[in-house]
């Protein structure tokens, strides 16, 4: 690889060996073809290399990953809280009509490749489970619109509409969605802290990282020595801690990065 400097900065150039026919001498002509990598390509290649090297990879998702499925986020230019602050009506979040997008499916590919150790999500839309993420690999810190939780033992089960009491302890069943002022589920929170402390690569996908304690996880990871990658349209309070930063959408970053990872793994 060669670095060529120009007035706009550094252009990354890869050289590819090519063979063509030499019609005059009937011998193969070997030459080198330059491939100019954009800044986004370079960062995607770096992310793929880090995923390849990682022994304990954690992904952390927020509302931004689901905007590509048609759900509004909260703090984006047209987000729910942004519109409320402007006195504008908010767009409804119809969870039943949306499907997992390329970003969700890229995380599933990490799981299938054996590279995903754990997924932490602030989302309640059920798209990670619908995409194929194993429940034991996922902590939904703010709950799930399709689940009920026992208010006593925190047992989680599907909301089928006819449950009254917890089948384990008889406690009252309530929506698993965590509202402002309510505590996060103990097991999911403990699992998230543990994996954040033990990971070597922590990838944020679509979160503004302002709602705590969920947003504390990246800081825990960095403090423990992990590389931090943030993929989010818009600033976050932790940008200064990031080792690699993407302003692009999750769907523009994770799918090509995972594709490159497969190549590095020989797939």
Secondary structure, DSSP 8 states (H G I E B T S, - for coil): -EEEEETTEEEEEEEEEEEEEETTTTEEEEEEEEEEE-HHHHHHHHHHHHHHH-SSEEEEE-GGGGGGGT---SSSTT-HHHHHHTT-------GGG----HHHHHHHHHHHTT-EEEEEE---S-HHHHHT--GGGEEETT--TTEEEETTT--EEE--S---B-TTT--BEEE----TTS---HHHHHHHHHHHHH-SEEEEES----STTGGGHHHHHHHTT-EEEEE-SS--TTGGG-SEEE-S-HHHHHHHHHHHHHHHTT-
